């Protein structure tokens, strides 16, 4: 019923074994596909040993490092179940993930998501994380996910998505197109997918439970460098330019002004940290600003 894929690069010191074992404890998990992306640690040996004890585990190894996105796409191409979870090599799932799986299957959701907590391996602490978009009740199809995603950035954590959707939208060709359109390697692949699905009115569902622990690390794309470099600015601008359609989506200034202020803050923040922002990010922001200005009918 459910496949879990785990792309990993040198995951041993990040907690790869913990990550895999947390998945194996869940019900309804039929296969765990691990993509070892040219690691120079003992990930291969670990996967081999775990596979001897649990035949649900499958793994492959790239001869050289090709990046998280491409490795994930290869994993997805090997999936045999009708729903897939992408799991990080340093995160771990809680028993409550079983509830999200059942929620997804029972309601035949295109995408099911839930809340998550934040863990820190250095401090050994887990902190409850909150997001203004997370409801205090379960819902199915009640939220305008597309506009919420543009307004609040990517608030969806670990999610369960129909495999056919992943195979159609998260493959090597699609990633090449993203990189080409953006102008360099594009990293907010999950955010792009969520916007794509929500713009097509796919069936989303939200479970008001914490189902997994996200491990906080400084060098993750959601870390400080992602903001200070301006890449967060560039990718947010690009995604608005790509998916917002004035004929289909909200055109009121309260909404557009709030989206603009969010992205402009990213621009201002990056400018304070860098004398010069990557021209790719700058150009996407210029297009974004002009589009907002045109929609408003005057300069922003």
MARBAKOL-872026 format. One record per residue (C-alpha): residue number from 1; x, y, z; residue in three letters. Coordinates in steps of 0.5 Angstrom, whole numbers. Layout:
REM MARBAKOL-872026
+-----+-------+-------+-------+------+
| seq |    px |    py |    pz | type |
+-----+-------+-------+-------+------+
| NUM |     X |     Y |     Z |  ALA |
...
+-----+-------+-------+-------+------+
REM end
This chain:
REM MARBAKOL-872026
+-----+-------+-------+-------+------+
| seq |    px |    py |    pz | type |
+-----+-------+-------+-------+------+
|   1 |     0 |     0 |     0 |  UNK |
|   2 |     5 |     5 |     2 |  UNK |
|   3 |    12 |     6 |     0 |  UNK |
|   4 |    18 |    10 |     3 |  UNK |
|   5 |    24 |    13 |     0 |  UNK |
|   6 |    30 |    15 |     3 |  UNK |
|   7 |    35 |    19 |    -1 |  UNK |
|   8 |    41 |    20 |     3 |  UNK |
|   9 |    48 |    22 |     3 |  UNK |
|  10 |    53 |    21 |     8 |  UNK |
|  11 |    47 |    19 |    13 |  UNK |
|  12 |    50 |    15 |    18 |  UNK |
|  13 |    53 |    21 |    23 |  UNK |
|  14 |    46 |    24 |    21 |  UNK |
|  15 |    42 |    19 |    24 |  UNK |
|  16 |    40 |    14 |    18 |  UNK |
|  17 |    39 |     8 |    22 |  UNK |
|  18 |    34 |    11 |    27 |  UNK |
|  19 |    31 |    14 |    21 |  UNK |
|  20 |    30 |     7 |    17 |  UNK |
|  21 |    28 |     4 |    24 |  UNK |
|  22 |    23 |     9 |    25 |  UNK |
|  23 |    20 |     7 |    18 |  UNK |
|  24 |    20 |     0 |    19 |  UNK |
|  25 |    16 |     0 |    26 |  UNK |
|  26 |    10 |     3 |    22 |  UNK |
|  27 |     4 |    -1 |    19 |  UNK |
|  28 |     2 |    -1 |    12 |  UNK |
|  29 |     9 |     0 |    10 |  UNK |
|  30 |    11 |    -5 |     4 |  UNK |
|  31 |    17 |    -3 |     2 |  UNK |
|  32 |    23 |     2 |     4 |  UNK |
|  33 |    27 |     5 |    -2 |  UNK |
|  34 |    34 |     8 |     0 |  UNK |
|  35 |    38 |    11 |    -5 |  UNK |
|  36 |    45 |    12 |    -3 |  UNK |
|  37 |    48 |    18 |    -7 |  UNK |
|  38 |    55 |    17 |    -7 |  UNK |
|  39 |    56 |    17 |     0 |  UNK |
|  40 |    63 |    15 |     3 |  UNK |
|  41 |    61 |    13 |    10 |  UNK |
|  42 |    58 |     6 |    12 |  UNK |
|  43 |    51 |     7 |     9 |  UNK |
|  44 |    52 |     1 |     4 |  UNK |
|  45 |    54 |    -4 |    10 |  UNK |
|  46 |    48 |    -1 |    14 |  UNK |
|  47 |    43 |    -2 |     9 |  UNK |
|  48 |    46 |    -9 |     7 |  UNK |
|  49 |    45 |   -11 |    15 |  UNK |
|  50 |    38 |    -8 |    15 |  UNK |
|  51 |    36 |   -12 |     9 |  UNK |
|  52 |    38 |   -19 |    12 |  UNK |
|  53 |    33 |   -18 |    17 |  UNK |
|  54 |    27 |   -14 |    14 |  UNK |
|  55 |    26 |   -16 |     6 |  UNK |
|  56 |    22 |    -9 |     5 |  UNK |
|  57 |    28 |    -6 |     5 |  UNK |
|  58 |    31 |    -4 |    -2 |  UNK |
|  59 |    37 |     0 |    -4 |  UNK |
|  60 |    42 |     2 |    -9 |  UNK |
|  61 |    48 |     6 |    -9 |  UNK |
|  62 |    50 |    12 |   -14 |  UNK |
|  63 |    57 |    11 |   -16 |  UNK |
|  64 |    58 |    19 |   -15 |  UNK |
|  65 |    54 |    24 |   -12 |  UNK |
|  66 |    49 |    27 |   -16 |  UNK |
|  67 |    44 |    31 |   -11 |  UNK |
|  68 |    38 |    30 |    -7 |  UNK |
|  69 |    33 |    31 |   -12 |  UNK |
|  70 |    36 |    26 |   -18 |  UNK |
|  71 |    37 |    21 |   -13 |  UNK |
|  72 |    30 |    22 |   -10 |  UNK |
|  73 |    27 |    22 |   -17 |  UNK |
|  74 |    31 |    15 |   -18 |  UNK |
|  75 |    28 |    12 |   -12 |  UNK |
|  76 |    21 |    14 |   -14 |  UNK |
|  77 |    22 |    11 |   -21 |  UNK |
|  78 |    23 |     4 |   -17 |  UNK |
|  79 |    16 |     5 |   -13 |  UNK |
|  80 |    11 |    -1 |   -13 |  UNK |
|  81 |     6 |     2 |    -8 |  UNK |
|  82 |     0 |     7 |   -10 |  UNK |
|  83 |     2 |    12 |    -5 |  UNK |
|  84 |     9 |    14 |    -3 |  UNK |
|  85 |    12 |    18 |     3 |  UNK |
|  86 |    19 |    22 |     2 |  UNK |
|  87 |    23 |    21 |     8 |  UNK |
|  88 |    29 |    25 |    10 |  UNK |
|  89 |    36 |    21 |    13 |  UNK |
|  90 |    36 |    25 |    19 |  UNK |
|  91 |    29 |    25 |    21 |  UNK |
|  92 |    24 |    20 |    24 |  UNK |
|  93 |    17 |    18 |    24 |  UNK |
|  94 |    13 |    17 |    30 |  UNK |
|  95 |     7 |    12 |    31 |  UNK |
|  96 |     2 |    17 |    30 |  UNK |
|  97 |     5 |    17 |    22 |  UNK |
|  98 |     0 |    10 |    22 |  UNK |
|  99 |    -6 |    15 |    23 |  UNK |
| 100 |    -4 |    19 |    17 |  UNK |
| 101 |    -3 |    13 |    13 |  UNK |
| 102 |   -10 |    11 |    15 |  UNK |
| 103 |   -13 |    18 |    14 |  UNK |
| 104 |   -10 |    18 |     7 |  UNK |
| 105 |   -12 |    11 |     5 |  UNK |
| 106 |   -19 |    12 |     8 |  UNK |
| 107 |   -21 |    19 |     4 |  UNK |
| 108 |   -17 |    17 |    -2 |  UNK |
| 109 |   -13 |    23 |    -2 |  UNK |
| 110 |    -8 |    26 |    -7 |  UNK |
| 111 |    -4 |    29 |    -1 |  UNK |
| 112 |    -5 |    28 |     6 |  UNK |
| 113 |     0 |    32 |    11 |  UNK |
| 114 |     0 |    33 |    18 |  UNK |
| 115 |     4 |    37 |    24 |  UNK |
| 116 |    11 |    36 |    26 |  UNK |
| 117 |    16 |    37 |    31 |  UNK |
| 118 |    23 |    40 |    31 |  UNK |
| 119 |    29 |    36 |    34 |  UNK |
| 120 |    36 |    38 |    35 |  UNK |
| 121 |    41 |    32 |    36 |  UNK |
| 122 |    46 |    37 |    39 |  UNK |
| 123 |    42 |    39 |    45 |  UNK |
| 124 |    38 |    33 |    45 |  UNK |
| 125 |    31 |    37 |    45 |  UNK |
| 126 |    25 |    36 |    41 |  UNK |
| 127 |    21 |    43 |    41 |  UNK |
| 128 |    13 |    43 |    39 |  UNK |
| 129 |    13 |    47 |    32 |  UNK |
| 130 |     7 |    51 |    30 |  UNK |
| 131 |     5 |    54 |    24 |  UNK |
| 132 |    -1 |    60 |    23 |  UNK |
| 133 |    -4 |    55 |    17 |  UNK |
| 134 |    -5 |    49 |    22 |  UNK |
| 135 |   -12 |    48 |    24 |  UNK |
| 136 |   -14 |    45 |    31 |  UNK |
| 137 |   -18 |    40 |    27 |  UNK |
| 138 |   -18 |    35 |    22 |  UNK |
| 139 |   -20 |    37 |    15 |  UNK |
| 140 |   -21 |    35 |     8 |  UNK |
| 141 |   -21 |    40 |     2 |  UNK |
| 142 |   -23 |    46 |     6 |  UNK |
| 143 |   -17 |    50 |     6 |  UNK |
| 144 |   -15 |    54 |     0 |  UNK |
| 145 |    -8 |    51 |     0 |  UNK |
| 146 |    -6 |    54 |    -6 |  UNK |
| 147 |    -7 |    61 |    -4 |  UNK |
| 148 |    -4 |    59 |     3 |  UNK |
| 149 |     2 |    57 |     0 |  UNK |
| 150 |     4 |    63 |    -3 |  UNK |
| 151 |     2 |    67 |     3 |  UNK |
| 152 |     6 |    63 |     8 |  UNK |
| 153 |    11 |    59 |     4 |  UNK |
| 154 |    12 |    52 |     5 |  UNK |
| 155 |     8 |    50 |    11 |  UNK |
| 156 |     7 |    42 |     9 |  UNK |
| 157 |    12 |    37 |    12 |  UNK |
| 158 |    12 |    30 |    11 |  UNK |
| 159 |     6 |    28 |     7 |  UNK |
| 160 |     3 |    22 |     3 |  UNK |
| 161 |     2 |    23 |    -4 |  UNK |
| 162 |    -1 |    18 |    -9 |  UNK |
| 163 |     5 |    15 |   -13 |  UNK |
| 164 |     2 |    16 |   -20 |  UNK |
| 165 |     3 |    24 |   -18 |  UNK |
| 166 |    10 |    23 |   -16 |  UNK |
| 167 |    12 |    19 |   -22 |  UNK |
| 168 |     9 |    25 |   -27 |  UNK |
| 169 |    12 |    31 |   -23 |  UNK |
| 170 |    18 |    28 |   -20 |  UNK |
| 171 |    22 |    25 |   -25 |  UNK |
| 172 |    29 |    27 |   -28 |  UNK |
| 173 |    26 |    30 |   -34 |  UNK |
| 174 |    22 |    35 |   -30 |  UNK |
| 175 |    28 |    36 |   -25 |  UNK |
| 176 |    32 |    38 |   -31 |  UNK |
| 177 |    26 |    43 |   -33 |  UNK |
| 178 |    26 |    46 |   -27 |  UNK |
| 179 |    33 |    47 |   -27 |  UNK |
| 180 |    33 |    50 |   -34 |  UNK |
| 181 |    27 |    55 |   -32 |  UNK |
| 182 |    30 |    57 |   -26 |  UNK |
| 183 |    37 |    58 |   -28 |  UNK |
| 184 |    41 |    54 |   -24 |  UNK |
| 185 |    40 |    48 |   -19 |  UNK |
| 186 |    33 |    49 |   -16 |  UNK |
| 187 |    32 |    46 |    -9 |  UNK |
| 188 |    25 |    48 |    -7 |  UNK |
| 189 |    22 |    41 |   -10 |  UNK |
| 190 |    17 |    40 |    -5 |  UNK |
| 191 |    14 |    47 |    -5 |  UNK |
| 192 |    14 |    47 |   -13 |  UNK |
| 193 |    10 |    40 |   -12 |  UNK |
| 194 |     5 |    43 |    -7 |  UNK |
| 195 |     4 |    49 |   -11 |  UNK |
| 196 |     3 |    45 |   -18 |  UNK |
| 197 |    -2 |    40 |   -14 |  UNK |
| 198 |    -6 |    46 |   -11 |  UNK |
| 199 |    -7 |    50 |   -17 |  UNK |
| 200 |   -10 |    44 |   -20 |  UNK |
| 201 |   -15 |    43 |   -14 |  UNK |
| 202 |   -12 |    36 |   -12 |  UNK |
| 203 |   -15 |    33 |    -6 |  UNK |
| 204 |   -11 |    35 |     0 |  UNK |
| 205 |   -13 |    33 |     7 |  UNK |
| 206 |   -10 |    35 |    14 |  UNK |
| 207 |    -9 |    31 |    20 |  UNK |
| 208 |    -8 |    35 |    27 |  UNK |
| 209 |    -3 |    31 |    30 |  UNK |
| 210 |     5 |    31 |    30 |  UNK |
| 211 |     7 |    25 |    26 |  UNK |
| 212 |    14 |    26 |    25 |  UNK |
| 213 |    21 |    30 |    28 |  UNK |
| 214 |    24 |    34 |    23 |  UNK |
| 215 |    32 |    35 |    25 |  UNK |
| 216 |    34 |    42 |    25 |  UNK |
| 217 |    41 |    43 |    21 |  UNK |
| 218 |    44 |    50 |    19 |  UNK |
| 219 |    46 |    47 |    12 |  UNK |
| 220 |    39 |    45 |    10 |  UNK |
| 221 |    36 |    49 |     5 |  UNK |
| 222 |    31 |    52 |    10 |  UNK |
| 223 |    37 |    54 |    14 |  UNK |
| 224 |    40 |    61 |    15 |  UNK |
| 225 |    44 |    60 |     8 |  UNK |
| 226 |    38 |    59 |     4 |  UNK |
| 227 |    36 |    66 |     6 |  UNK |
| 228 |    42 |    70 |     7 |  UNK |
| 229 |    44 |    68 |     0 |  UNK |
| 230 |    38 |    70 |    -3 |  UNK |
| 231 |    36 |    63 |    -6 |  UNK |
| 232 |    30 |    63 |    -2 |  UNK |
| 233 |    28 |    70 |    -5 |  UNK |
| 234 |    29 |    67 |   -12 |  UNK |
| 235 |    26 |    61 |   -11 |  UNK |
| 236 |    19 |    64 |    -8 |  UNK |
| 237 |    19 |    69 |   -14 |  UNK |
| 238 |    20 |    64 |   -19 |  UNK |
| 239 |    14 |    60 |   -16 |  UNK |
| 240 |    10 |    66 |   -16 |  UNK |
| 241 |    11 |    67 |   -23 |  UNK |
| 242 |    10 |    60 |   -25 |  UNK |
| 243 |     4 |    59 |   -22 |  UNK |
| 244 |     0 |    65 |   -21 |  UNK |
| 245 |    -6 |    66 |   -26 |  UNK |
| 246 |   -10 |    72 |   -25 |  UNK |
| 247 |   -15 |    69 |   -29 |  UNK |
| 248 |   -16 |    64 |   -24 |  UNK |
| 249 |   -13 |    66 |   -17 |  UNK |
| 250 |   -15 |    71 |   -12 |  UNK |
| 251 |   -13 |    78 |   -15 |  UNK |
| 252 |   -15 |    82 |    -9 |  UNK |
| 253 |   -10 |    87 |    -6 |  UNK |
| 254 |   -10 |    85 |     1 |  UNK |
| 255 |    -7 |    78 |    -1 |  UNK |
| 256 |    -3 |    80 |    -7 |  UNK |
| 257 |     0 |    86 |    -2 |  UNK |
| 258 |     2 |    80 |     3 |  UNK |
| 259 |     5 |    76 |    -1 |  UNK |
| 260 |     9 |    82 |    -4 |  UNK |
| 261 |    11 |    84 |     3 |  UNK |
| 262 |    13 |    77 |     5 |  UNK |
| 263 |    18 |    76 |    -1 |  UNK |
| 264 |    20 |    83 |    -1 |  UNK |
| 265 |    23 |    81 |     6 |  UNK |
| 266 |    27 |    76 |     4 |  UNK |
| 267 |    30 |    81 |    -1 |  UNK |
| 268 |    31 |    86 |     4 |  UNK |
| 269 |    34 |    81 |     9 |  UNK |
| 270 |    39 |    78 |     3 |  UNK |
| 271 |    41 |    85 |     1 |  UNK |
| 272 |    43 |    86 |     8 |  UNK |
| 273 |    48 |    80 |     8 |  UNK |
| 274 |    50 |    81 |     1 |  UNK |
| 275 |    53 |    87 |    -3 |  UNK |
| 276 |    51 |    83 |    -9 |  UNK |
| 277 |    45 |    78 |   -10 |  UNK |
| 278 |    46 |    73 |   -15 |  UNK |
| 279 |    43 |    76 |   -22 |  UNK |
| 280 |    39 |    70 |   -23 |  UNK |
| 281 |    35 |    71 |   -16 |  UNK |
| 282 |    35 |    78 |   -17 |  UNK |
| 283 |    32 |    77 |   -24 |  UNK |
| 284 |    26 |    73 |   -22 |  UNK |
| 285 |    25 |    78 |   -16 |  UNK |
| 286 |    24 |    83 |   -21 |  UNK |
| 287 |    19 |    79 |   -26 |  UNK |
| 288 |    15 |    78 |   -19 |  UNK |
| 289 |    15 |    85 |   -17 |  UNK |
| 290 |    13 |    87 |   -24 |  UNK |
| 291 |     7 |    82 |   -24 |  UNK |
| 292 |     5 |    84 |   -17 |  UNK |
| 293 |     5 |    92 |   -20 |  UNK |
| 294 |     1 |    90 |   -26 |  UNK |
| 295 |    -4 |    86 |   -22 |  UNK |
| 296 |    -5 |    92 |   -17 |  UNK |
| 297 |    -5 |    97 |   -23 |  UNK |
| 298 |     0 |   102 |   -20 |  UNK |
| 299 |     7 |   101 |   -18 |  UNK |
| 300 |     8 |    97 |   -11 |  UNK |
+-----+-------+-------+-------+------+
REM end
